[in-house]
Amino acid sequence: MDLMDNLMELSIEGIWCWQYATCLQGRLPNLQRLRVIKPTRGSDISTKPSNSFLDKAKLEILDLSGNIEMKSLPNSLSKASSLQVLILDGCNKLKNVVVPDGLPRLLKSFSFDGYGPASHGAPTVELPLKQERPSTPTMKMGASASMISLEGCSQLDNLFVRGLPNLVELDLSGTAIKTLDFKTTVLEVPMLKRLFLLGCERLRAIIWSTKDIFHLNLLCIDTRAGTGCPRPCIDQNKSFRLEVHAIVVDARLSQWLWHPLCDYVTVTKDVYLNIHVTSAMCSGPTQSEVTSKEKKVTIYGGQVSLPQLVQADRYSDVQNMVGEAPMQAFPKPPSNNLDRHIEITGGSHTFDSGLGDVMKMFAESLHVHDISTSASLPMGGSSLLRQCCIERCPKLGEVFPSPSLTFQQLETFWASDLLMARWICSKDFRYNNHGTFSNLQHLQLRSCPRLQFVLPVWFDSFPSLETLHIIRCGDLRHVFVLDKGWHQQIYNQGVAFPKLATIHLHDLPMLQQICEFKMVAPELKTIRIRGCWSLHRLPVVGARSGDMKKPTIKIEKDVWDVLEWDQDVAPGHFEAPQHSRYYKEKLPRVSVLR
């Protein structure tokens, strides 16, 4: 062996395999293909410190099939920097496929078949074919491996794993896998609980098997380009049967998340969900930002000019010093993501129906921002959604499509900078369900210049609404409009807002009424109105007596003077209005130069 410096291929099979394999250090510097298979006697190379691969920088193929005594891979394997193919078929005593410094980054193909070694001849760069593999298990004992880590093998795109009954964790982070197929490439792994696909920027599909069933506890996916995608933080104080952490660049990949989730449709509380559809680089900033210059966009048959949108944080230092004008102050969007959260950001994503199913059946909080698609959100409606935040979507025509399901649990709706949105829900939105928006507490909109109305009304009450805050919506005529099939009780009693306490309306020059029909708000405490020059009617608050305070109102004198009054709405039902400070008595028309 000392005289074989130019040897490029070595195959050792049988009794004394490891006697020769352990003597490789310092020898055969040009070895490219090594096959050490089916030893029947001799020590396991992994039971003692082995440096056999320290100087094997040219080794490309390593086949260790049938090494039934091997319990761990040699640590020096990470030094075989040119290794492209690793075959561990039949190494059933191997506890973990893990090397402290990681497997070589150039690894392209990996095979671990618990059925046993294939019946191929000389080693090749391709994995054994299906007809060369055993059709039934040939090993007496099942495979022991509980973990396979191929993390960082950036060229890996060919994988075969089968017959590993104890496999709990599979880590393919940073690999070049395009399709992870549990029908053909990863088979019979019934105990698989943790699957990591972080930094897999080429991943396009996960094909699940309906025959080989396993129940994941943790699924982590990140398909952003770049390196250094860390594992997500797991909250040890909460216990879930399934946790899904997914950051995907292509929204269509979201459809493959439905399979592990579908078993929990009726017990969503057992699921933690954090899905982020983005176009951001893995190493780049995650803060939402839009930096497009003035441009023309064709939508609804015509061209419109989009104003220049700047980074949200560009002048944050100035704003922090001077603050906002009181009437232009606007609530911050919800910042606390709930246990089942979905975020869609950046680029012109094509919404997929699979993503819509996940949103509709699981999402409790939703944040959509900085997308340039004109399509409505694919979710339709949701009976679980509690927080909805939509911002900086310049082409979005309507938020929720028609027809849709109900939003029985929605508590907060926050929208900003929807330049083309004409309404949030269309008039054909309704279903025969009087629980729609029954939990809506905060309705907040800003800078939606083409908005004509917000929500249609076909029921007689918004029983939970507490805050109505709308600013800079130039085309808004009514916040609430009557739907075609509105309830007869609306005609008799109006639309009730029993908990509404605050109304803040600013820069709505076309607004005529808040509600197209009579609006009854007996608990109203504060009204702040400015720039609503077409407003001609206030909500019905009723005459208050005893210790009940009248609502305070801040409004321009010009608007107050032209409001319509009757027995339901009278000036005496409100505190004396506070007019803007710039109203002053007229100065005499004389020259100041005298």
SULLINSUL-V784975 format. One record per backbone hydrogen bond with DSSP energy under -0.5 kcal/mol. NH is the residue of the N-H (numbers start at 1). CO is the residue of the C=O. E is the energy in kcal/mol with one decimal. If there is no record, write none. Layout:
NH|CO|E  NH|CO|E
//
This chain:
4|1|-1.5  7|4|-1.6  10|33|-2.8  12|35|-3.9  14|37|-1.4  17|14|-1.1  20|16|-1.1  20|17|-1.0  21|17|-2.1  22|18|-2.3  23|20|-1.4  24|21|-1.3  27|24|-2.5  30|5|-0.8  31|28|-1.5  32|8|-2.8  33|8|-2.3  34|61|-2.9  35|10|-2.7  36|63|-2.7  37|12|-2.2  37|35|-0.5  38|65|-2.0  41|15|-0.9  47|44|-1.8  48|45|-0.6  54|51|-1.6  56|53|-1.2  57|55|-0.7  59|56|-1.1  60|32|-3.2  61|32|-2.3  62|85|-2.5  63|34|-2.4  64|62|-0.6  64|87|-2.8  66|89|-2.8  67|64|-1.4  68|66|-1.9  70|67|-1.1  73|96|-0.5  76|50|-0.7  77|74|-1.8  78|75|-1.2  79|76|-1.9  80|77|-1.5  81|79|-2.2  83|80|-2.0  84|60|-3.1  85|60|-2.3  86|109|-2.0  87|62|-2.2  88|111|-3.3  90|113|-2.1  91|88|-2.0  92|90|-2.0  94|91|-1.4  95|71|-2.3  96|71|-0.6  97|147|-3.1  98|96|-1.2  102|99|-2.4  107|104|-1.4  108|84|-2.6  109|84|-2.7  110|158|-1.9  111|86|-1.9  112|160|-2.5  114|112|-0.7  114|162|-3.6  116|113|-1.2  119|132|-2.6  132|129|-1.0  133|129|-0.7  133|130|-1.0  138|115|-3.3  143|163|-0.6  144|92|-2.0  146|95|-2.5  147|95|-0.7  148|169|-2.1  149|97|-2.5  150|148|-0.6  150|171|-3.0  152|173|-2.5  153|150|-1.8  154|152|-1.9  155|105|-1.2  156|153|-1.8  157|108|-1.9  158|108|-1.7  160|110|-1.8  161|185|-3.3  162|112|-2.0  163|187|-0.9  164|187|-0.5  164|188|-1.4  165|163|-0.6  167|164|-1.4  168|146|-2.4  169|146|-1.9  170|194|-2.4  171|148|-2.8  172|170|-0.6  172|196|-2.9  174|198|-2.2  175|172|-1.6  176|153|-0.5  176|156|-1.7  180|205|-2.2  181|179|-0.8  182|180|-0.7  182|207|-3.2  185|181|-2.0  186|181|-2.0  187|161|-3.0  192|189|-1.7  193|168|-2.6  194|168|-2.7  195|218|-2.3  196|170|-2.4  197|220|-3.1  199|222|-1.2  200|197|-1.0  200|222|-1.5  201|199|-1.5  203|200|-1.5  204|178|-3.4  205|178|-1.5  207|180|-2.3  208|206|-0.7  213|211|-1.2  216|214|-0.6  217|193|-2.9  218|193|-2.4  219|243|-2.7  220|195|-2.5  221|245|-2.9  222|197|-2.0  223|247|-2.6  230|228|-0.9  235|233|-0.5  236|234|-0.9  238|235|-1.2  240|238|-0.5  241|270|-1.6  242|270|-1.7  243|217|-1.9  244|272|-2.7  245|219|-3.0  245|243|-0.5  246|244|-0.5  246|274|-2.7  247|221|-2.5  248|276|-2.2  251|249|-0.6  253|250|-1.7  254|251|-1.6  255|252|-1.3  256|253|-1.4  257|254|-1.7  258|255|-1.1  261|257|-1.0  262|258|-2.3  264|261|-2.6  265|262|-1.2  267|264|-0.7  270|267|-2.1  271|268|-2.0  272|242|-2.7  273|339|-2.7  274|244|-2.4  275|341|-2.3  276|246|-3.0  277|343|-3.2  278|248|-2.6  278|276|-0.7  282|225|-3.1  284|281|-0.7  295|306|-0.8  297|304|-2.1  299|297|-0.6  299|302|-2.8  302|299|-1.5  304|297|-2.0  306|295|-2.1  306|304|-0.6  309|292|-1.4  310|308|-0.5  314|311|-1.5  316|313|-1.0  319|315|-2.3  320|316|-2.2  321|317|-1.1  322|318|-2.4  323|319|-2.6  328|325|-1.0  329|325|-1.2  329|326|-0.6  337|335|-1.0  341|273|-3.3  342|365|-2.1  343|275|-3.0  344|367|-2.5  345|277|-3.2  346|369|-1.2  351|349|-0.8  356|352|-1.9  357|353|-2.1  358|354|-1.8  359|355|-2.6  360|356|-2.8  361|357|-2.2  362|358|-1.9  363|358|-0.9  363|359|-0.9  364|340|-3.4  365|340|-1.8  366|387|-2.1  367|342|-2.3  368|389|-2.9  369|344|-2.6  370|391|-1.4  370|392|-0.5  372|347|-2.4  377|399|-2.1  380|377|-0.9  381|379|-1.2  383|360|-0.5  386|364|-3.4  387|364|-2.1  388|412|-2.3  389|366|-2.7  390|414|-2.6  391|368|-2.5  392|416|-1.9  393|417|-0.9  396|393|-1.1  397|374|-0.9  399|423|-0.8  400|424|-2.4  401|377|-0.6  404|429|-0.9  411|386|-2.6  412|386|-2.0  413|442|-2.6  414|388|-2.7  415|444|-2.4  416|390|-2.0  417|446|-1.9  418|447|-0.5  419|417|-0.9  421|418|-0.5  422|397|-2.6  423|397|-0.8  424|454|-1.2  425|454|-1.5  426|400|-0.6  429|426|-1.5  430|427|-0.5  433|431|-2.9  436|433|-1.1  437|407|-1.2  438|435|-2.0  440|437|-0.9  441|411|-2.8  442|411|-2.3  443|467|-2.3  444|413|-2.7  444|442|-0.5  445|469|-2.4  446|415|-1.6  447|471|-1.7  448|472|-0.6  451|448|-1.8  452|422|-2.8  453|422|-1.3  454|479|-1.8  455|479|-2.0  457|481|-2.8  462|496|-2.8  463|461|-0.5  465|462|-0.7  466|441|-2.9  467|441|-2.3  468|502|-2.2  469|443|-2.6  470|504|-2.7  471|445|-2.0  472|506|-2.1  473|507|-0.8  475|449|-1.3  476|473|-1.4  477|452|-2.0  478|452|-1.4  479|513|-0.6  479|514|-1.6  480|514|-2.3  481|455|-2.0  483|457|-2.9  486|483|-1.2  487|458|-0.7  490|487|-1.6  491|487|-0.6  491|488|-0.7  492|488|-1.1  493|489|-3.0  494|489|-0.6  494|490|-1.8  495|518|-2.9  496|460|-2.4  496|494|-0.6  497|520|-3.0  500|497|-1.0  501|466|-2.2  502|466|-2.0  503|526|-2.2  504|468|-3.0  505|528|-3.0  506|470|-2.0  507|530|-2.6  510|474|-0.5  511|508|-1.5  512|477|-2.4  513|477|-1.4  516|480|-2.5  520|495|-2.7  520|518|-0.5  521|519|-0.6  521|540|-3.2  524|521|-1.4  525|501|-2.2  526|501|-2.3  527|552|-2.2  528|503|-2.5  529|554|-3.3  530|505|-1.8  533|531|-0.8  535|532|-1.3  536|512|-2.2  537|512|-0.7  540|519|-3.6  541|539|-0.6  542|568|-0.6  548|545|-1.4  551|573|-0.7  552|525|-2.6  554|527|-2.4  555|578|-1.7  560|556|-2.4  561|557|-2.3  562|558|-0.5  562|559|-1.0  563|560|-1.0  564|536|-2.6  566|569|-2.7  573|570|-2.0  574|571|-1.7  575|551|-2.7  578|553|-2.5  579|577|-0.7  583|580|-1.4  584|582|-0.6  590|588|-1.9  594|591|-0.6
//
